[in-house]
Amino acid sequence: MLAEDAAQHQAEALTARAVEAEQAGKTSVARLYYEQAARRLTGAQREELLARARALQRARPASRTAAVR
């Protein structure tokens, strides 16, 4: 039970950081925090965070690393 409480607390802290990053326009950072939080959870909470991470991935603009010749 203590390990579950610790995991829940860590997930909450990571989710808060994800929201802050998302609001600051740092969608890649936010996505990583959502994924990290999801790894500490199970069930519906986990799926919700993974869905938010996927949504940020889809909303991300195309990469600017095209080869320049």
N, C-alpha and C positions, 0 to 999 in steps of 0.2 A: 504494500500500500504506500509506503514511503517513497519508493522508486516511482510509482505512478504519479504521486503528487509532485515530485521533483520534475518529472517529464512534462506534466501539465503546466507547471510554473515556467519552465524553459520555453515551452511552445507559446505561451502567452507573451513572454518578453520578446521572442523572435517575431511574433505577429505584430506587436506594437512597432518594432523597428521596421518591419515591412511596410506598414501603413505610412510611417513617417517618410520612408524612402520613396514610396509611390507618390505621396503628396508633393515631394520635392522634385518630382519628375525623373527620378532615378529608377526606372522600371526594371532594369536588369538586376540591380541590387535588391529591389523589392521582391522580384521573382525568386532569387536565391534564398532570401529570408523566409518566404512562404514555404519553399520546399524543405528548408531545414526544420521549420516548425512542424510541418506535416509528418516528417520522419519520426517525430516524438509522440505522435498521436495515432489513434485508430478510429475506425468507424466514420461517422458522418463528418466529424470535425476534420479529419484527415482529408476526406474527399473534397470538402469545401475549400480548404487551403490549396490543394492541388489544382482545383478548378480555377482559382484566382491566379495561380502561377501560370497555368496554360493560357488564360485570357491575356495576361501581360505578354506572354511570348508571341501570341498572334497579333497583338496590337503594336508590337515593336516594328519600327521602320526597317526597310531593307538595309543590309549591311553596307557600310561605306568602304569596304576593303577591296573593291574591284581593282583588278590589276591595271596599272597605268603604264602605257607603252610610249 
